[in-house]
């Protein structure tokens, strides 16, 4: 999830905690600066971040990153009852770091929220503001855990059973969303998986950028073999229905980079 830099610490940690808890541990490299409640956690977050940076860049961009590319300042605070993450992309040439704030349990911070938010940072560094919100979240949702994946699967089952599907065009054009907009995240993540199966990341990113800049009808025809946006929507719905069948491995891929178990054609 994106958030303004001014709101990041208050959103995930609270003002008082941001000033104390998150600065007890400190670790840094050419690519990351980490503040965490303990030195052990700061070191662990730094190590995990470096591993994710390499894996995510290979999976989504098919390249190695030069030192400092996609650099992020990461603030972590612990809470067993909360799960928040936010990324504020750097927006000026003189800014060195994206800002990432996490408030969660240790396990979810390391294994779910950190991968999700570092995906946002990677995508922001590569594409800036050219990528629409649904595509950015759809890619980041590949890192979400089984709990969220299960909830989204249940939401898709409700769409399919009732026939009350959200408008795909509405989601593609949506510029603002709330963290609790479950339908938005469900559509974004499932459409992203569907499109990646059709042509891989390079085609997906090109489609998303052209769609935002020039319109979704022409983007659907030029990057995929869809006759129109309506055709794309129809085929996505059919794909979802098939993906919900017993035994299907689709829509069941928590904490995946494209390079791990998912390898759609390029």
C-alpha positions in Angstrom: 0.0 0.0 0.0 1.2 3.5 -0.8 1.1 6.3 1.7 2.5 9.8 2.1 5.8 10.0 3.9 4.3 12.2 6.6 1.7 9.6 7.5 3.9 6.5 7.4 5.1 6.4 10.9 1.9 7.5 12.4 -0.1 5.1 10.3 1.9 2.0 11.3 3.6 2.8 14.6 2.0 5.8 16.2 3.9 9.0 16.8 5.4 8.0 20.2 6.4 4.5 19.1 8.0 5.9 16.0 10.3 8.0 18.1 11.3 5.2 20.4 10.6 1.6 19.6 11.6 1.7 15.9 15.0 3.2 16.6 16.3 0.8 19.1 18.0 -1.4 16.5 19.8 -0.1 13.4 21.3 -1.8 10.4 22.3 -0.5 6.9 23.8 -1.4 3.6 24.2 0.3 0.2 20.5 -0.5 -0.5 18.7 -0.3 2.8 18.5 1.5 6.2 16.6 -0.4 8.8 15.2 0.8 12.1 13.6 -1.9 14.4 12.9 -2.6 18.0 16.0 -4.8 18.5 19.3 -5.1 16.9 18.6 -8.7 16.1 15.5 -7.8 14.2 17.1 -5.0 12.4 19.9 -7.3 11.2 17.3 -9.9 10.2 15.2 -7.4 8.2 18.3 -6.1 6.4 19.4 -9.6 5.4 15.9 -10.5 4.2 15.6 -7.3 2.3 18.8 -7.9 0.4 17.6 -11.4 -0.5 14.2 -10.1 -1.6 15.7 -7.3 -3.7 17.7 -9.8 -5.8 14.9 -12.3 -6.1 12.2 -9.7 -7.0 14.3 -7.9 -9.6 15.0 -11.2 -11.3 11.5 -12.4 -11.2 9.7 -9.2 -12.3 12.3 -7.2 -14.2 14.5 -10.0 -15.4 17.7 -8.2 -14.4 20.2 -7.5 -11.7 20.0 -4.1 -9.9 23.0 -1.8 -9.5 23.9 -0.9 -5.9 21.5 1.7 -4.5 18.8 1.2 -7.1 15.5 0.7 -5.3 17.0 1.8 -2.0 14.6 2.0 0.9 14.5 3.2 4.5 12.5 0.6 6.5 10.9 1.2 9.9 9.6 -1.8 11.7 7.6 -2.0 14.9 6.1 -5.2 16.4 2.5 -5.8 17.3 0.7 -9.2 17.6 -2.7 -7.6 16.9 -1.9 -5.4 13.9 -0.8 -5.9 10.3 0.0 -2.7 8.5 2.4 -1.9 5.8 2.9 1.3 3.7 5.4 2.5 1.1 6.0 6.1 0.2 8.0 6.2 -3.0 10.7 8.8 -3.4 9.4 11.6 -5.7 12.3 13.9 -6.1 15.7 13.4 -7.9 17.5 14.3 -4.7 15.8 11.7 -2.6 17.8 8.5 -2.1 15.3 6.3 -0.3 11.8 5.0 -0.6 10.2 4.9 2.8 8.7 1.6 4.1 6.9 1.3 7.4 5.7 -2.0 8.9 3.8 -2.8 12.0 3.0 -6.5 12.6 4.1 -9.6 14.3 7.7 -10.6 13.7 6.7 -13.5 11.4 4.3 -11.6 9.2 6.6 -8.5 9.1 9.4 -10.6 7.7 7.5 -13.1 5.5 4.5 -11.2 4.2 4.5 -7.4 4.7 8.2 -6.8 4.0 8.1 -8.7 0.6 4.8 -6.9 -0.3 6.2 -3.4 0.4 9.6 -4.0 -1.2 7.8 -5.0 -4.3 6.1 -1.6 -4.3 9.5 0.0 -3.9 11.0 -2.0 -6.8 8.1 -1.2 -9.1 8.1 2.5 -8.1 11.8 2.7 -8.9 11.4 1.1 -12.3 8.2 2.7 -13.5 7.6 5.8 -11.4 4.0 6.8 -11.6 3.3 5.2 -15.0 1.9 2.0 -13.6 -1.8 2.2 -12.5 -2.7 1.4 -8.9 -4.4 -2.0 -9.7 -1.3 -3.3 -11.5 1.1 -2.2 -8.8 -1.0 -3.8 -6.1 -1.6 -6.9 -8.2 2.1 -7.6 -8.5 2.7 -6.8 -4.8 -0.2 -9.2 -3.8 1.9 -12.1 -5.1 3.8 -11.8 -1.8 0.7 -11.9 0.5 0.2 -14.8 2.8 -2.3 -17.7 2.8 -4.8 -15.8 5.0 -5.3 -13.0 2.5 -5.2 -15.3 -0.4 -7.9 -17.4 1.1 -10.1 -14.4 1.8 -9.7 -13.3 -1.8 -10.5 -16.7 -3.1 -13.8 -16.7 -1.0 -14.6 -13.3 -2.5 -14.1 -14.6 -6.0 -16.4 -17.5 -5.2 -19.0 -15.1 -4.2 -18.6 -13.1 -7.4 -18.9 -16.3 -9.5 -21.9 -17.7 -7.5 -24.0 -14.5 -7.5 -22.9 -13.2 -10.8 -22.3 -9.8 -9.1 -18.8 -9.0 -10.5 -17.2 -5.6 -10.0 -16.7 -3.6 -13.2 -13.3 -4.5 -14.5 -13.1 -1.1 -16.3 -13.8 0.6 -13.0 -11.0 -1.2 -11.2 -8.6 -0.5 -14.1 -9.3 3.2 -13.9 -9.4 3.4 -10.1 -6.8 5.9 -8.8 -7.5 5.8 -5.1 -8.4 2.9 -2.8 -8.5 2.1 0.9 -6.5 -0.5 2.6 -9.7 -2.3 3.5 -11.1 -2.2 -0.1 -11.2 -6.0 -0.3 -12.9 -6.1 -3.7 -10.3 -3.9 -5.3 -7.4 -6.1 -4.0 -9.2 -9.3 -5.0 -9.8 -8.1 -8.6 -6.4 -6.6 -8.9 -4.6 -9.7 -7.8 -6.7 -12.1 -9.9 -6.6 -10.1 -13.1 -2.8 -9.8 -12.6 -2.4 -13.5 -12.3 -4.7 -14.1 -15.3 -2.8 -11.6 -17.5 0.6 -13.0 -16.5 -0.5 -16.4 -17.7 -1.2 -14.9 -21.1 2.1 -13.2 -21.7 4.4 -12.7 -18.7 5.7 -9.6 -16.9 7.1 -7.6 -19.8 3.7 -7.8 -21.7 1.8 -7.2 -18.5 3.7 -4.0 -17.6 3.5 -2.7 -21.2 -0.3 -3.3 -21.2 -0.8 -1.6 -17.9 1.2 1.5 -18.9 -0.4 1.9 -22.3 -3.9 1.3 -20.8 -3.4 4.1 -18.3 -1.9 6.5 -20.9 -3.9 5.7 -24.1 -7.0 3.7 -23.0 -7.8 0.1 -22.1 -9.5 -0.9 -25.3 -6.5 -0.4 -27.5 -4.1 -1.8 -24.9 -6.2 -5.0 -24.7 -6.0 -5.5 -28.5 -2.3 -4.5 -29.0 -0.7 -6.5 -26.1 -3.0 -9.5 -25.9 -5.3 -11.4 -28.3 -8.4 -9.8 -26.8 -11.0 -8.3 -29.2 -11.9 -5.7 -26.7 -11.9 -4.8 -23.0 -15.2 -6.6 -22.7 -13.6 -9.7 -24.2 -10.8 -9.5 -21.7 -13.3 -9.2 -18.8 -15.3 -12.1 -20.1 -12.2 -14.3 -20.4 -10.9 -13.3 -17.0 -14.3 -14.3 -15.4 -14.2 -17.7 -17.2 -10.6 -18.1 -16.0 -11.6 -17.4 -12.4 -14.4 -19.9 -12.5 -12.0 -22.6 -13.8 -9.4 -21.5 -11.2 -11.9 -22.1 -8.4 -12.4 -25.7 -9.3 -11.2 -28.4 -6.9 -7.6 -29.3 -7.6 -6.7 -26.1 -9.3 -3.4 -24.5 -8.2 -4.4 -21.1 -9.5 -5.3 -18.4 -7.0 -3.5 -20.4 -4.3 0.0 -18.9 -4.6 0.8 -17.0 -1.4 4.3 -15.6 -0.9 5.3 -16.3 -4.5 7.7 -14.4 -6.7 7.2 -15.2 -10.4 10.5 -17.1 -10.3 9.5 -19.5 -7.5 6.6 -21.6 -8.6 4.8 -19.3 -11.0 6.6 -19.1 -14.4 4.1 -17.8 -17.0 5.5 -17.5 -20.5 7.2 -14.3 -21.4 
